[in-house]
């Protein structure tokens, strides 16, 4: 009987934790954008629909520029110039998305926690045209909390971690093993 109660407690605790949203001093709740990017810009949405690993926030960089934290049950938008970008995610592991963005288009990258050795690992899944998530991202986005970076905090983080980001840019551009850690977005993946 005690064993069954213990198992029940574990299941209830797991369900409660799975529904938790992440928080940090670097990202705050805000009103979501009402429109997509202007014709001369691109928008990239980083969505983290899972509540698993809610206490761990994943760093997201555009090459060597820190752009925000991917928090549980939330998303943020990154307005940028069209063209080539290397979005790097940092957790226990390091992954990236090589993106070629068109002007006036919105792109989506889903971040997911994975089991790690000491803390959560990160998976970054670019949503490409025709993929399973292609028709689901708008509904997913509507169910998540929209957050924006706190400028001063993000700038301080950027300054303190820039050297690590530069080393990762070098790895993702030059290492012969880089392809197994990189996803891709092409211009046609924009909506």
Backbone torsions as a table, in degrees:
resi	resn	phi	psi	omega
1	UNK	NA	-45.8	-179.9
2	UNK	-62.1	-36.5	-179.8
3	UNK	-64.2	-43.4	179.7
4	UNK	-64.3	-39.3	178.0
5	UNK	-65.2	-40.4	178.0
6	UNK	-62.4	-43.5	177.2
7	UNK	-63.0	-40.3	178.6
8	UNK	-62.6	-42.0	178.3
9	UNK	-62.2	-42.1	178.9
10	UNK	-62.1	-43.0	-180.0
11	UNK	-64.5	-45.8	179.3
12	UNK	-62.6	-44.1	178.8
13	UNK	-60.8	-43.3	178.8
14	UNK	-62.2	-40.2	179.5
15	UNK	-66.9	-40.7	178.9
16	UNK	-64.2	-47.5	-179.1
17	UNK	-65.6	-32.8	179.8
18	UNK	-65.7	-24.8	-178.7
19	UNK	-92.6	-0.3	-176.1
20	UNK	-78.9	139.8	175.1
21	UNK	-91.7	148.0	178.2
22	UNK	-82.8	157.4	176.3
23	UNK	-141.0	160.6	174.0
24	UNK	-165.7	163.7	177.2
25	UNK	-78.5	-6.2	-177.4
26	UNK	-90.4	-21.0	-176.9
27	UNK	-131.7	137.4	179.9
28	UNK	-129.4	153.8	177.8
29	UNK	-61.6	147.3	178.5
30	UNK	-156.2	174.6	174.1
31	UNK	-78.8	133.8	179.9
32	UNK	-67.7	156.5	178.2
33	UNK	-61.2	140.8	-179.4
34	UNK	-84.7	-23.1	-177.3
35	UNK	-136.2	166.9	176.8
36	UNK	-76.4	-167.0	-178.0
37	UNK	-72.2	159.2	173.5
38	UNK	-68.1	165.2	-176.1
39	UNK	-60.0	-18.4	-178.2
40	UNK	-104.1	6.9	-179.2
41	UNK	-126.6	168.1	173.2
42	UNK	-122.4	152.2	177.6
43	UNK	-123.2	134.0	175.9
44	UNK	-121.7	124.2	177.9
45	UNK	-100.5	129.4	175.3
46	UNK	-107.1	111.2	-175.1
47	UNK	-111.4	134.8	175.5
48	UNK	-127.4	85.9	-175.2
49	UNK	-71.5	-21.0	-176.5
50	UNK	-80.2	144.9	172.8
51	UNK	-95.2	-5.6	178.9
52	UNK	-62.8	141.9	179.3
53	UNK	64.0	33.8	-172.7
54	UNK	-59.1	-24.4	-179.0
55	UNK	-78.9	-12.3	-179.1
56	UNK	-105.3	125.0	176.5
57	UNK	-107.3	139.3	-176.8
58	UNK	-97.9	132.2	176.8
59	UNK	-72.8	137.2	175.3
60	UNK	-124.4	127.7	-178.5
61	UNK	-123.8	149.1	166.8
62	UNK	-106.3	98.2	-170.6
63	UNK	56.8	-111.9	-177.8
64	UNK	-106.4	21.7	177.6
65	UNK	-114.5	117.2	178.4
66	UNK	-70.8	126.4	-176.7
67	UNK	-114.8	-13.7	176.7
68	UNK	159.9	178.7	177.6
69	UNK	-113.2	134.1	173.8
70	UNK	-86.4	111.8	-176.4
71	UNK	-108.2	152.8	179.9
72	UNK	-56.9	139.7	175.7
73	UNK	57.0	33.5	-179.6
74	UNK	-147.6	174.0	175.2
75	UNK	-149.7	159.3	172.0
76	UNK	-138.4	159.5	-178.6
77	UNK	-112.9	143.5	179.2
78	UNK	-124.4	111.6	177.6
79	UNK	-88.6	126.7	-175.1
80	UNK	-147.1	172.5	174.7
81	UNK	-73.0	146.2	175.3
82	UNK	-66.2	167.0	179.7
83	UNK	115.5	-158.0	-175.0
84	UNK	-82.1	136.0	176.5
85	UNK	-140.2	149.5	173.7
86	UNK	-121.3	102.6	179.4
87	UNK	-90.2	121.1	-176.0
88	UNK	-111.5	132.0	175.6
89	UNK	-110.0	132.7	-177.8
90	UNK	-121.3	125.2	173.3
91	UNK	-143.2	-138.3	172.4
92	UNK	-64.5	-32.1	176.1
93	UNK	-110.5	178.5	177.8
94	UNK	-130.2	129.7	179.2
95	UNK	-136.5	167.7	-178.4
96	UNK	-149.5	162.7	171.4
97	UNK	-127.7	120.4	174.9
98	UNK	-86.8	118.3	-172.8
99	UNK	-123.9	135.9	172.2
100	UNK	-116.4	104.7	-169.5
101	UNK	-101.9	138.8	176.7
102	UNK	-93.7	150.1	177.0
103	UNK	-67.4	146.5	177.3
104	UNK	75.6	8.4	-176.5
105	UNK	-115.6	155.1	174.9
106	UNK	-112.5	141.1	-179.0
107	UNK	-126.1	158.0	-175.1
108	UNK	-133.0	134.9	175.1
109	UNK	-129.0	122.6	178.3
110	UNK	-94.7	129.2	176.0
111	UNK	-104.9	140.8	-177.9
112	UNK	-137.7	135.8	173.8
113	UNK	-77.1	146.9	175.6
114	UNK	-130.9	157.6	179.8
115	UNK	-63.2	130.6	178.1
116	UNK	-120.3	178.8	179.4
117	UNK	-75.4	-50.0	-178.0
118	UNK	-111.8	-32.9	177.4
119	UNK	-148.4	-180.0	-175.6
120	UNK	-64.7	143.2	171.6
121	UNK	-95.3	166.3	-174.9
122	UNK	-121.4	137.8	168.4
123	UNK	-117.5	133.5	175.3
124	UNK	-114.9	118.3	-176.4
125	UNK	-115.8	104.3	176.7
126	UNK	-67.7	137.2	179.8
127	UNK	-90.1	109.3	-178.2
128	UNK	-102.5	155.7	-178.9
129	UNK	-55.9	129.4	179.9
130	UNK	87.1	-5.5	179.5
131	UNK	-74.4	167.9	-179.2
132	UNK	-57.7	-33.9	-176.2
133	UNK	-87.4	-11.3	-173.4
134	UNK	-49.4	-49.3	-177.4
135	UNK	-86.9	-0.8	-175.6
136	UNK	-105.8	-13.0	-171.2
137	UNK	-65.6	-35.7	-179.9
138	UNK	-66.4	-42.5	177.5
139	UNK	-65.5	-40.9	178.9
140	UNK	-61.5	-44.9	-178.6
141	UNK	-61.8	-38.4	-179.6
142	UNK	-65.1	-24.9	-177.8
143	UNK	-90.2	-8.9	-176.2
144	UNK	-102.5	160.6	177.3
145	UNK	-83.8	131.9	178.7
146	UNK	-88.1	131.0	179.0
147	UNK	-127.7	154.9	177.2
148	UNK	-128.8	153.1	178.4
149	UNK	-69.3	145.6	170.8
150	UNK	-87.5	111.6	-168.7
151	UNK	-51.6	-50.5	-176.8
152	UNK	-63.2	-40.5	-179.1
153	UNK	-67.9	-41.9	179.9
154	UNK	-65.5	-40.0	178.2
155	UNK	-63.6	-39.8	178.4
156	UNK	-66.0	-42.7	178.1
157	UNK	-60.6	-46.6	-179.2
158	UNK	-56.0	-47.9	-178.6
159	UNK	-63.1	-39.6	-177.0
160	UNK	-75.7	-22.7	-174.6
161	UNK	-117.8	5.9	-174.3
162	UNK	-58.4	-38.8	-178.3
163	UNK	-64.0	-40.1	176.5
164	UNK	-62.0	-43.3	179.6
165	UNK	-63.0	-41.2	179.1
166	UNK	-62.5	-39.3	177.0
167	UNK	-63.1	-38.9	179.4
168	UNK	-70.0	-38.2	175.5
169	UNK	-58.3	-45.1	179.2
170	UNK	-60.0	-44.5	178.8
171	UNK	-61.2	-50.6	-175.2
172	UNK	-70.2	-16.4	176.6
173	UNK	-94.5	-28.0	-169.9
174	UNK	-121.2	-22.4	-174.4
175	UNK	-69.0	136.9	176.1
176	UNK	-65.5	-19.6	-179.9
177	UNK	-91.7	1.3	-170.4
178	UNK	-61.3	-34.1	-173.2
179	UNK	-61.2	-28.6	-179.3
180	UNK	-74.9	-7.3	179.7
181	UNK	-113.5	4.4	-173.1
182	UNK	-119.0	132.1	168.8
183	UNK	-99.5	174.3	-175.8
184	UNK	-137.5	142.1	168.2
185	UNK	-122.6	133.1	177.1
186	UNK	-112.7	164.0	-177.0
187	UNK	-50.6	-37.3	-178.0
188	UNK	-69.3	-10.5	179.0
189	UNK	-80.7	-4.1	178.3
190	UNK	-80.6	151.1	177.4
191	UNK	-111.4	NA	NA
